[in-house]
Each structure stands twice: as structure tokens, then as C-alpha cells.
């Protein structure tokens, strides 16, 4: 089975290094962990990963960064990839930013810095399970739609041969 991807975005190198280490330690067998120091860099990284067929499962981003802020970044991610898990991990976001991320960015979790990794890990595990269930449900729905279409085509063919 191909590994999924975590993409972590923060302008603080120490935060990125800590997150990468913690995530790799716990999720390294099933996921690749990539980091970016800005939203713009992360969008390019995500395009590269998807260009190779990779599946972005989890985005973890800070709110306060130079350039595009975390809530706007999540809004863009949600527009492009609505099913991706989105976590805002920040020490400085205000209520307005969090509300914007929930309303327009499909925010799954809001986590304050400094974070408790055990709590974050449990949240991520739960969200990944839901993500995989959604993918499986979509796959089953697509299969069902294809079967219905094939049955309708067969039904049309039988009607024409009877007439």
C-alpha cells in the first residue's frame, strides 16, 4: 500500500522540525511527512506530490505566517482538496481566523501551541480513519453508479432486441 502524506506548514523552523520528528516517529510506517515554511511553498509542494500520484491526507498549518495566513491557505486547500484533513496549529490565531478556517477552510481541528502530541496523535488517528472511510464510501458509490449505468445500458439493449 502506498504511503499517504502529511504536509506541515509553519515559518518557525523549530516547530517544523519537532512536528516532523513526532509525526515520523508515530506515523512513519504509513505516511511521508513533508514540511514547508510558507503557504505558497506548501501549495507548490502539494502540486509536486500530487503530480507523482501521492495522496495528501493531512495538512497541519500555523495561522500567523508571512504572506498567506493559515486560514486563507486552508480555504485554498479546501477549494482544491475538500476531503483532506485540515488542522490549524497555532499560538496566535484569533477567534476570527479560527471561524474563517471553520467556515471556509473545512477545518477539522484547532490546536493551540504548545501542543500535546498524545492528544494531537489521537485526533489525527481518528481523522485519518474517517478520511479512509470517506474514500472507501466514494469508491463503493462509484462502483455502484457504474453498475447501475451498465444495467441501464443492458436494459436498453434488451428493449431494442425485443422490438
N, C-alpha and C positions, 0 to 999 in steps of 0.2 A: 504494500500500500504506500502510495506517495505521501510525503510529509506535507502538512499544512504550514502556513506561515503566520507568525506574529510580526507586526511592524510596530515598533516603539518610536515615538517622536517627542523629543524634548531638546531644548537648547542647552541644557546642563549636561555636560559630559559625564559627570559622576552619577547622575540619575540614570542615564542610558546604560552605563557600564553595570551598575547594580541590577537594574531590571533585566538586562541581557543575561547576566550570570544567574539570577534567581530563576528566570524562565527556562533557560537551557538546562539547569540542574533538574527541574521538575518535569518539563515538557520536551526535553531534547530528543527523546526517542521517537516522538510523534510529530514534532514541529521544528521548523527552522525559525530562528529569531534574527530579524534584521532591524537595524536602527537608522534613524535619520535625525539630523539636528534642526530641521525646519519642515514646515508643512509642504513647501514647494519641493524640497528634496524627497520627502516621503511620497508625494504624488508621482514623481519620476521613478522612484524605486518600485512602487506598486505596479506601474505600467511595465517595467522591466520584468518583474516576477510573473505577471500575467502573460506577458509576451512569450515566456518559456512554458506556459501551461500551469503555472503554480496557482494554488488557491489561497487567497488571503482570508484567514479565518478570524483573526483578532487584530484590531488596531487599538493601541494604547497611546494617548497623546496628552501632552501638557496643554494648558489653556494659554498662558502668557508666554509668547514667543515673538521674536522679531518677524515682521512680515505678516503672514496669515495667522490669525489666532486659532486656537484649538477648536472652538465651537464652529467657526467657518470652515475649517478643514473637515470636521466631521460632517458638516452639511454637504460638502462636495463629495466625500466618500459615500454618504448615504444616497446621493443622487446617482452615483456610478455603480455602487455595490450595496444595495439596501439590506442584504442578508448578512453582511459582515458584522461581526461583533465589535461594538464601539465603546471604549472605556475612556473617560476623562479623568486623568490622574493629575491632580494639581493642588498647589498650596495657596493659590492666589485668585482663583476664579470667584467672581461674584455671582449672586443669585441670577442676575440677568443672563450671564453667559451660560450657566447651567440650564436655565429654562430654554434658551435658544437651542442648545445642544439636544435637549429632550424633544422639543417641538419640531426642529428642522433637521437634526443630525441623527435621529434614530438612536440616541444614546441608550446603551444598555446598563451602564454603571457609572456612578460618580464616586471617585475615591480620592480622599484627601491625603496630601503628603504630610508627614512621612507615613507611608502605608504599612500595614501589617500584611506580610506576604502570605501567611496562612489563610487569612480571610480573602485576600485577592486570589490566591490559588483556587480556593473552593468556589468562588464566584466564577472564575474562568472555566473551571471544570464543568460547572452547571451550564454555563452559556454555550460551551462547545458541544455538550450533549444536545442542547436544544437546536443548535446550528445544524448538527448532523441529522437530527430528526427532521428538520425542515428540508434539508437536501434530499433525504430519503423519501419524504412525502411528495416532494416535487417530482422526483424520478418515477414514483409509482403513479402519480397523476398523469405524467406524460405518457407512460406506458398504457394507461387506461384510455386516454384520449386517442392514442394510435390504434388501439384495438377497436374502439368504437368506430373510428374512421374506416378501418379495414372491413368491419362488419357492414357498415353502411354501403361501402363500395360493392361488397359481395351481394348484398341485398339488391342493389340497383342492377347488377349484372344478371341476377336470377330473374328479376322482373322483366328485363329485356329479352331473355331467352324464352320466357313463358309467353310473351306477347306475340 
